[in-house]
Amino acid sequence: MARRLFFVDEVRGERAELEGEDARHLRRVLRAEVGQRFEISDNRELYLAEIDGFGKDLISFRVLERLDRPGFPVPITLAAALIKFDHFEWILEKAAELGVDTVVPLATVRTERGLDLAAQKRSPRWRRILLEASQQSRRARLPILGQTAHLEEILPVDAEHRLFLEENSSQAAPLVDVLSARGIPASAALLVGPEGGWVESERALATASGWTPVSLGPQVLRAETAALAALAVLTSMYLRCRM
């Protein structure tokens, strides 16, 4: 059985501490005991550590060794249009599991009014979702949650592959074909539109800025389905070509 992973603030002198909600969960729900071993990460390095003591809402670890778990081979930035928050949070969770490096909430022409302002108050909750998904999927580094941006602010992002999902399959090549033709990049960025799709001015702006329209086929997908389907294709293609 795979060991559980937890993120700690720092590892200093072969010591680390887990505090707060995660510490309470580990002790009270998982019934952790002194001597049990877990993986811990300081968001830079991954370690094998064992519990050597408890405090109030705190668990103390002794580091045993540094572990090697390579990260995802291509850093991916996902700029996803804000949609109903329960659906957007599902995107966050699954994007973390799929190895996305950075997630940027995106305000578009068709984004429901007020979501961009409300998103600012959701940032602590969204970081917690990314943390929990990262621990569950045992990735050594947390995804970055970017500030909510408008389309014109995200378009200059520095990435070798810059792709935007186009719901009209007659106006875009299949994503798999585009990736097969281009090979493995040093970095990638993916734009996913809102419910109702892009407006023509947004399409024109993205294309003029060097982004390539790509399609997932003729079916009309929900925004969250499209985001995760495209990420699954990206990650599987990149991993396959690295093997």
DAZI-V755937 format. One record per residue. N is the residue number from 1. RES is the residue in three letters. PSI is psi as a letter, one per 40 degrees, with the letter a starting at -180 (none if undefined). Layout:
((N/RES/PSI) (N/RES/PSI))
This chain:
((1/MET/h) (2/ALA/i) (3/ARG/i) (4/ARG/i) (5/LEU/h) (6/PHE/i) (7/PHE/h) (8/VAL/i) (9/ASP/d) (10/GLU/i) (11/VAL/h) (12/ARG/h) (13/GLY/f) (14/GLU/f) (15/ARG/i) (16/ALA/i) (17/GLU/i) (18/LEU/h) (19/GLU/i) (20/GLY/a) (21/GLU/d) (22/ASP/d) (23/ALA/d) (24/ARG/d) (25/HIS/d) (26/LEU/d) (27/ARG/d) (28/ARG/d) (29/VAL/d) (30/LEU/e) (31/ARG/f) (32/ALA/i) (33/GLU/i) (34/VAL/h) (35/GLY/e) (36/GLN/i) (37/ARG/h) (38/PHE/i) (39/GLU/h) (40/ILE/i) (41/SER/i) (42/ASP/e) (43/ASN/e) (44/ARG/d) (45/GLU/i) (46/LEU/h) (47/TYR/i) (48/LEU/h) (49/ALA/i) (50/GLU/i) (51/ILE/h) (52/ASP/e) (53/GLY/i) (54/PHE/i) (55/GLY/a) (56/LYS/h) (57/ASP/f) (58/LEU/i) (59/ILE/h) (60/SER/h) (61/PHE/i) (62/ARG/h) (63/VAL/h) (64/LEU/d) (65/GLU/i) (66/ARG/h) (67/LEU/i) (68/ASP/h) (69/ARG/g) (70/PRO/i) (71/GLY/i) (72/PHE/h) (73/PRO/d) (74/VAL/h) (75/PRO/h) (76/ILE/h) (77/THR/h) (78/LEU/h) (79/ALA/h) (80/ALA/h) (81/ALA/i) (82/LEU/h) (83/ILE/a) (84/LYS/h) (85/PHE/d) (86/ASP/d) (87/HIS/d) (88/PHE/d) (89/GLU/d) (90/TRP/d) (91/ILE/d) (92/LEU/d) (93/GLU/d) (94/LYS/d) (95/ALA/d) (96/ALA/d) (97/GLU/d) (98/LEU/e) (99/GLY/e) (100/VAL/h) (101/ASP/d) (102/THR/h) (103/VAL/h) (104/VAL/h) (105/PRO/h) (106/LEU/h) (107/ALA/h) (108/THR/i) (109/VAL/d) (110/ARG/e) (111/THR/h) (112/GLU/h) (113/ARG/h) (114/GLY/e) (115/LEU/d) (116/ASP/d) (117/LEU/d) (118/ALA/d) (119/ALA/d) (120/GLN/d) (121/LYS/e) (122/ARG/e) (123/SER/d) (124/PRO/d) (125/ARG/d) (126/TRP/d) (127/ARG/d) (128/ARG/d) (129/ILE/d) (130/LEU/d) (131/LEU/d) (132/GLU/d) (133/ALA/d) (134/SER/d) (135/GLN/d) (136/GLN/d) (137/SER/e) (138/ARG/f) (139/ARG/i) (140/ALA/d) (141/ARG/i) (142/LEU/i) (143/PRO/i) (144/ILE/h) (145/LEU/h) (146/GLY/i) (147/GLN/i) (148/THR/h) (149/ALA/i) (150/HIS/i) (151/LEU/d) (152/GLU/d) (153/GLU/d) (154/ILE/d) (155/LEU/d) (156/PRO/e) (157/VAL/i) (158/ASP/h) (159/ALA/i) (160/GLU/d) (161/HIS/h) (162/ARG/h) (163/LEU/h) (164/PHE/h) (165/LEU/h) (166/GLU/h) (167/GLU/e) (168/ASN/h) (169/SER/e) (170/SER/e) (171/GLN/e) (172/ALA/i) (173/ALA/i) (174/PRO/i) (175/LEU/d) (176/VAL/d) (177/ASP/d) (178/VAL/d) (179/LEU/d) (180/SER/d) (181/ALA/d) (182/ARG/d) (183/GLY/a) (184/ILE/h) (185/PRO/i) (186/ALA/d) (187/SER/i) (188/ALA/i) (189/ALA/i) (190/LEU/h) (191/LEU/h) (192/VAL/h) (193/GLY/a) (194/PRO/i) (195/GLU/h) (196/GLY/e) (197/GLY/a) (198/TRP/i) (199/VAL/i) (200/GLU/d) (201/SER/d) (202/GLU/d) (203/ARG/d) (204/ALA/d) (205/LEU/d) (206/ALA/d) (207/THR/d) (208/ALA/d) (209/SER/e) (210/GLY/e) (211/TRP/i) (212/THR/h) (213/PRO/h) (214/VAL/i) (215/SER/i) (216/LEU/e) (217/GLY/a) (218/PRO/e) (219/GLN/i) (220/VAL/h) (221/LEU/i) (222/ARG/i) (223/ALA/d) (224/GLU/d) (225/THR/d) (226/ALA/d) (227/ALA/d) (228/LEU/d) (229/ALA/d) (230/ALA/d) (231/LEU/d) (232/ALA/d) (233/VAL/d) (234/LEU/d) (235/THR/d) (236/SER/d) (237/MET/d) (238/TYR/d) (239/LEU/d) (240/ARG/d) (241/CYS/e) (242/ARG/e) (243/MET/none))
